[in-house]
Every structure is written in C-alpha cells, then in structure tokens.
Amino acid sequence: MKLISIVTIAATAFLFITCKHEILSKGGSSNGNNPPPVITNSCSADTVYFSNAILPLLSSGCAMSGCHDATTHKEGLILNSYAGIMKIVTPGNASGSKLYQVVNTTNPGDIMPPPPHQPFSASEKASIQKWINQGAKNNQCNGGCDTTVFTFSGAVMPLMNTYCKGCHNPASLGGGVDLSTYAGVKASAASGRLPGSIKQATGYKPMPQGGNKLSDCQIQQVEKWIQAGTPNN
C-alpha cells in the first residue's frame, strides 16, 4: 500500500512539473524557437513591420525587468519575441487582441506599460493597431533609414522612444539614465554613454538591452546629431 502511495505521489508531482513547464514554453516564447521574419528590401509607408517597429517598442516598454521579460514572465508572458507576443494577439482583429486592449485601457491595474511607467503614445498605439489589423505578420524591411536625416525630432527622439525609453524614463531609470527627454538624451550623449552603448563598444552596456543592435544607418543618425552639437531641432 505504501509503495502504491509513493508511486502515485511521484507521478502526480511529475505531471505538475511537466504542466508548469509547458505553460511557460507555450508558443516557443521561453525556448527561443521563433520563426525568422520575412524580410523585404524596401519599406512601404503603408505597412507596419514587426521587427522594425513593434518588437523594439514592446521589448522596451513591456519586456522589462519585473514585468514580461524572460526572468519575471508575469502571467506567463515573455514579450521580447514574435512567438511570445502572438500569445496575446488575434491577427486581423486589434480590438479583439489582449495586446491592443491593455495598451489602451485606463484601468491602472491592467494598462501596459504599468504606472508609473509612461504609457505608449497615440502614434505608438496606432502602429500596434495597424500591425495587428494587417495580419500581425512576422515581417521586416530594409532601406527605411536615411542618414541625411539626423535632427533630434526627426531621427534621434523616435529611436529613443522605440528602443530605449521603456527602460530609461523617470519611473525606470535604468543605469540612472533618462532618455525620455531632450535634456536626458543630450546629457547621455555628452557623457559618451549613448554612442558607446548603441555601438555596443567595449566598456559600455549594450543597448537596446536584450534586443537587436541598431542598424548602421540608425547609429550614424545619432552620431551625426552628436557631431552637429546635439541641437534640439
């Protein structure tokens, strides 16, 4: 009788552990088995591309420590990969997708990013909506960057908003750095931390954290802005 009880307990424990593991790895979000994006050589202004706009935005604003990164995975969600993000997306139906619902809700307990983090802007929410309604494709485009554009408002701040602000804002000062304002970006540029981090140079913490390195064109835009004297233009 004792032997049967021991076997039963062991079997139950095994099933519990197995089920728990399956929940965390559903959709491939915990093991990195993600399909590669479909890459096009040119960017269409009418299309929102996952790798270019959605992934860096959610990695910065949602997949931060304490929320939906690989370590914390609140609610079993890891939002730094296509597979993980698709767990809360219904392709073609933004209003029916949990992702779009939580970035638009006014409920402090449900909104993402959570307070006191800054919410996504109207244009960022619109990009998420458009991407989902376009089929939530795992897509990427090349050629959408122009090195002749290197103003703060036209190039630098959009990069900070998409790739950096989620981890570097007054509510979440990663490394003590605020990249949500002109003053903060200018100070980081002046110290050398901004160019060193985005170039992932030796001695600097690579940025974006946990994401793909900025393209050569994007890095050149920031460097040209710095060389021009970091104007608020």
Secondary structure, DSSP 8 states (H G I E B T S, - for coil): -HHHHHHHHHHHHHHHHHHHHHHHHGGGTTTT-----EEESS--TT---IIIIIHHHHHHHTSSTTTTSTTT-GGG---SSHHHHGGG--TT-STT-HHHHHHH---TTT-SS-TTS----HHHHHHHHHHHHTT---EEESS---TT---IIIIIHHHIIIIITTTEETTEEGGG---SSHHHHHHHHHHTHHHHHHTT-TTS--SSTTS----HHHHHHHHHHHHTT----
